């Protein structure tokens, strides 16, 4: 193996926006993340729907809510 090619690993604190901190080793120092396992919806079971741009309203306004549905074929109209 070649000597002196591996990076230096040092003790690092990873901080999430929700306030949770983790201690680990990394090549970086004091890493800040936006979402972690303590606040991620997949792990917490909390489902949040964020529509900041109003995309759903814009789509509904542009195309409208379709109330006309295709009718299911009845068995009487199918001849055997």
Helices and strands as residue ranges (DSSP letters): E 10-16, E 21-26, E 31-33, H 41-44, H 55-63, G 75-77
